[in-house]
Amino acid sequence: MRGRWLRGSPVFIMPATILTIIISTLLWQGGITVFGRVYQPGGQSAVRAKVKIEIVNGFSREIWSDDQGNFEFRGIPAGRYRLSATNPEAAEQFSEPAESDSTRSFANRLQVNLYLRLPVKVGPGPAPPGTISVEESAQRVPGAARKALEQGRRLLADNRSDEALAQFDRAIDAYPDYYQALTERANLLVERSRLDEASNDFERALRLNGKYAPALRGYGYCLIQQGRFAAALAPLEQSYALASDVPLTLLLLGYANLSLGRKDPARQCLLESLRLDEKGAARAHVYLGEILAGEGKFAPAADELERYLRLKPGAADAGPLRQRQAEWRERAGK
């Protein structure tokens, strides 16, 4: 296609395809700026979060967010890219990858905000193969649906999550009221950070059985991820009332209460989670340390971090936590 001169003007009008190529080339040569902010699960700015950008051609770069949670990558090649963030001081916090294609925009500045989440395994673990729960025995679950659920649990135990997900889908297709299968699928979706879908499955399961503890726990977790800490309390408390021996429920309740500034209930929940399973609920030591440090009790706060690091010496955030522990020890000695 040829270009044309604008009548009565020396301006030459190029075809849109050529113009797009030229702009894309200029952006590639000068690079684009990708900027935004990282947010904590509670909605606060995430200070010193590690932000990574990856381009499909293999280019990648990492920077830290500033004291307002802001980040900015300059001189980034145009193309398809993926952004993600992690919190080195809380290894359980990470963002869902944000993907985009800068060649679809003429602007040389693109804004992407990232939201840290708490990827806690909310499921109680797969049941032994062939196990039929009390709830299932009272239901008229078709054999095909029950067989698919059991197969999904076996596959999940073997870390074959894609195949497990397909089996959970099959169980639900065969029996749409199968709230146990809905909950199993939701737990797996949580692990994949597909939280909107997981939340829908948990809600659907609870409409079928409002007293199913695993679904209540999972739904409470999704509310925490949305920053709705007050709303998360009710389903988590219900889950605990129905199954008081699950330390994860108490850990989530402790975190939700702590995020709401309710230190005493948070402390009680966290201590009880550790009593039930200290290793499984090890992160409770970190949260208890935060409570104690906030009260000016820096020596016992440092002790809590020491307990956590003893249980999890290879934790991803072990370095920052040891630094924080040293700072608290120093403040305790003054």
C-alpha positions in Angstrom: 0.0 0.0 0.0 1.4 3.4 -0.9 1.2 6.5 1.2 -0.3 9.8 0.1 0.2 13.5 0.4 -2.4 15.5 2.4 -4.1 17.9 -0.1 -2.9 21.5 0.4 -0.2 20.4 2.8 3.4 19.1 2.6 2.5 16.4 5.1 2.9 12.8 3.9 0.4 10.3 5.4 1.8 6.8 5.8 -0.3 3.6 6.0 -1.2 2.6 9.5 0.8 -0.7 9.2 4.0 1.2 8.4 3.4 3.7 11.1 2.9 0.9 13.7 6.2 -0.7 12.6 8.1 2.6 12.9 6.7 3.3 16.4 7.4 -0.2 17.6 11.0 0.1 16.2 11.5 3.3 18.1 10.1 1.9 21.3 12.4 -1.1 20.9 15.5 1.1 20.3 14.8 3.5 23.2 13.0 1.0 25.3 9.8 1.5 27.3 9.2 2.2 31.0 7.2 -0.3 33.1 6.2 1.1 36.5 3.7 0.5 39.2 3.2 -0.4 42.9 3.4 -3.6 44.9 0.7 -4.1 47.6 0.7 -6.3 50.7 -2.3 -8.7 51.2 -3.9 -6.2 53.5 -3.7 -3.4 50.9 -0.7 -1.6 52.4 2.3 -0.7 50.2 4.9 -3.5 50.1 8.2 -1.9 50.9 11.4 -3.6 49.6 9.5 -6.2 47.6 11.5 -7.9 44.9 10.0 -7.3 41.4 11.0 -9.3 38.4 10.2 -8.6 34.7 10.7 -11.3 32.1 10.4 -11.0 28.3 9.7 -14.0 26.0 13.1 -13.6 24.3 14.9 -14.4 27.5 15.4 -10.9 28.8 14.9 -10.5 32.6 15.6 -8.0 35.3 15.0 -7.6 39.0 14.6 -4.5 41.2 13.3 -3.6 44.6 10.3 -1.5 45.4 11.0 1.7 47.3 9.7 2.8 50.7 6.3 3.5 49.1 6.0 0.2 47.3 6.8 1.8 43.9 9.0 0.3 41.2 10.1 1.4 37.8 11.9 -0.5 35.0 13.4 1.7 32.3 14.8 0.8 28.9 12.8 -2.4 28.6 12.6 -3.9 25.1 9.1 -3.9 23.6 7.3 -7.2 23.4 5.4 -9.6 25.5 6.4 -9.6 29.1 5.6 -11.0 32.6 5.8 -9.2 35.9 5.9 -10.8 39.3 6.8 -9.9 42.9 7.8 -11.6 46.1 8.4 -10.5 49.7 11.8 -11.6 50.9 10.8 -10.9 54.5 7.7 -13.2 54.2 8.4 -16.1 51.9 4.7 -17.0 51.8 3.8 -13.8 50.0 4.0 -13.6 46.2 2.0 -12.1 43.4 0.2 -13.7 40.5 2.1 -13.1 37.3 0.9 -10.1 35.3 1.3 -10.5 31.6 1.0 -7.9 28.8 2.1 -7.0 25.3 3.7 -3.6 25.0 3.6 -3.6 21.2 -0.2 -3.2 21.4 0.2 0.3 22.8 1.8 3.4 21.3 2.7 4.7 24.8 6.2 4.2 26.1 5.1 4.1 29.7 3.0 1.2 31.0 1.6 0.9 34.5 1.2 -2.5 36.2 0.3 -2.9 39.9 1.1 -6.2 41.7 -0.7 -7.7 44.7 1.0 -10.0 47.1 -0.9 -13.1 48.2 -0.5 -15.7 50.9 -0.2 -19.1 49.2 -1.2 -21.3 52.1 -2.1 -24.9 51.3 -5.7 -24.8 52.6 -6.5 -28.5 51.9 -6.2 -31.1 54.7 -4.3 -33.4 52.3 -5.7 -36.2 50.2 -7.7 -38.9 51.9 -6.4 -42.5 51.6 -7.5 -44.1 48.4 -10.8 -45.8 48.7 -11.8 -43.9 51.7 -15.5 -42.8 51.8 -16.3 -40.1 54.3 -19.3 -39.9 56.6 -20.7 -37.1 54.4 -20.3 -39.1 51.2 -21.9 -42.2 52.7 -25.0 -40.2 53.3 -25.1 -38.8 49.8 -26.3 -40.5 46.6 -23.0 -40.0 44.8 -22.8 -41.8 41.5 -20.1 -44.4 41.3 -18.4 -42.6 38.4 -18.2 -39.3 40.4 -16.8 -41.0 43.5 -14.3 -43.0 41.4 -13.1 -39.7 39.7 -12.7 -38.0 43.1 -10.7 -40.9 44.5 -8.5 -41.0 41.4 -7.9 -37.2 41.6 -6.8 -37.6 45.2 -4.4 -40.4 44.3 -2.9 -38.3 41.5 -2.6 -35.3 43.8 -0.7 -37.4 46.3 1.7 -38.3 43.4 2.2 -34.6 42.5 0.3 -35.0 39.2 -1.8 -32.0 39.7 -2.9 -31.4 36.1 -4.3 -34.9 35.9 -5.8 -34.5 39.4 -7.6 -31.3 38.3 -9.1 -33.1 35.3 -10.4 -35.9 37.6 -12.0 -33.3 39.9 -13.7 -31.7 36.9 -15.0 -35.1 35.9 -16.4 -35.8 39.4 -18.2 -32.5 39.4 -19.6 -32.9 35.9 -20.9 -36.3 36.9 -22.4 -35.0 40.2 -22.8 -31.2 40.3 -23.7 -31.3 44.0 -20.5 -33.0 45.0 -19.3 -30.4 47.4 -16.3 -32.5 48.5 -15.0 -32.5 44.9 -15.7 -28.8 44.6 -13.6 -28.2 47.7 -10.8 -30.4 46.4 -10.8 -28.6 43.1 -10.8 -25.2 44.9 -7.9 -26.2 47.1 -5.9 -27.1 44.0 -6.9 -23.8 42.3 -5.7 -21.9 45.4 -2.2 -23.5 45.0 -2.2 -22.3 41.4 -3.2 -18.8 42.5 -6.5 -18.9 40.6 -8.2 -17.4 43.6 -11.4 -16.1 41.9 -12.2 -19.6 40.6 -11.3 -21.1 43.9 -13.6 -18.7 45.8 -16.5 -19.6 43.4 -16.0 -23.3 44.1 -15.8 -22.8 47.8 -19.0 -20.7 47.8 -20.7 -23.2 45.7 -19.7 -26.0 48.1 -21.0 -24.0 51.0 -24.3 -23.5 49.4 -24.6 -27.3 49.3 -23.3 -27.8 52.8 -22.8 -24.7 54.9 -21.1 -26.8 57.7 -18.3 -28.3 55.6 -15.2 -27.3 57.6 -12.6 -27.6 54.7 -14.8 -25.3 52.4 -15.2 -22.8 55.3 -11.5 -22.7 55.8 -10.7 -22.3 52.1 -13.3 -19.6 51.7 -11.9 -17.7 54.7 -8.4 -18.0 53.1 -9.7 -16.5 49.9 -11.2 -13.6 51.8 -7.9 -13.0 53.5 -6.2 -12.8 50.1 -8.7 -10.2 49.1 -7.8 -8.1 52.1 -11.2 -8.7 53.7 -9.9 -9.7 57.1 -13.0 -8.9 59.1 -15.2 -11.0 56.7 -12.8 -13.9 56.9 -13.2 -14.3 60.6 -16.7 -15.8 60.5 -16.0 -18.7 58.1 -12.7 -19.4 59.8 -14.3 -19.5 63.3 -17.0 -21.8 62.0 -14.4 -24.1 60.5 -12.6 -24.2 63.8 -15.8 -24.9 65.7 -16.4 -27.9 63.4 -12.8 -29.1 63.3 -10.8 -27.8 66.2 -7.7 -30.0 65.5 -6.6 -28.3 62.3 -3.6 -26.0 63.0 -3.9 -24.2 59.7 -7.4 -22.8 60.6 -5.9 -21.3 63.7 -2.9 -19.9 61.8 -5.2 -18.2 59.3 -7.4 -16.9 62.2 -4.3 -15.6 63.9 -3.1 -13.8 60.8 -6.6 -12.3 60.1 -6.8 -11.0 63.7 -3.3 -9.6 63.6 -4.1 -7.8 60.3 -7.1 -6.2 62.1 -4.9 -5.1 65.0 -6.6 -7.6 67.4 -3.4 -8.7 69.1 -4.9 -10.8 72.0 -7.1 -13.0 69.8 -4.3 -13.3 67.3 -1.8 -14.4 70.0 -4.2 -17.0 71.3 -4.8 -18.5 67.9 -1.2 -18.5 66.9 -0.1 -20.2 70.2 -2.8 -22.9 69.8 -1.7 -23.6 66.2 1.8 -24.2 67.4 0.6 -26.4 70.2 -1.2 -28.6 67.7 1.6 -28.7 65.1 4.7 -26.5 65.7 6.5 -27.5 62.5 3.4 -27.2 60.3 2.4 -23.9 61.8 6.0 -22.6 62.2 5.2 -19.3 60.6 3.1 -18.5 63.7 6.5 -17.8 65.5 7.1 -14.9 63.0 3.7 -13.4 63.6 4.1 -13.8 67.4 7.5 -12.0 67.1 5.8 -9.1 65.3 3.2 -8.8 68.1 5.9 -8.9 70.8 8.1 -6.3 69.0 5.1 -4.1 68.7 4.8 -4.2 72.4 8.4 -3.3 72.9 9.4 -6.8 74.0 12.3 -7.2 71.7 14.1 -10.0 73.4 11.2 -12.5 73.4 10.4 -11.3 69.9 13.8 -12.2 68.8 13.4 -15.6 70.5 10.3 -16.3 68.4 12.3 -15.7 65.2 15.0 -18.0 66.5 12.4 -20.7 67.1 11.1 -20.3 63.5 14.6 -20.4 62.0 15.4 -23.5 64.0 12.4 -25.2 62.5 12.9 -23.7 59.0 16.6 -23.1 58.5 16.3 -23.1 54.8 13.4 -20.6 54.6 13.6 -18.3 51.6 13.5 -15.3 53.9 15.9 -16.7 56.5 18.5 -14.0 55.7 16.2 -11.0 56.3 14.7 -12.7 59.4 18.1 -13.2 60.9 18.9 -9.5 60.2 15.6 -8.5 61.9 16.5 -10.8 64.8 19.8 -9.1 65.3 18.2 -5.7 65.2 15.7 -6.8 67.9 18.5 -8.2 70.0 20.3 -4.9 69.7 17.3 -3.0 70.7 16.7 -5.3 73.6 20.1 -4.6 75.0 19.7 -0.8 75.0 
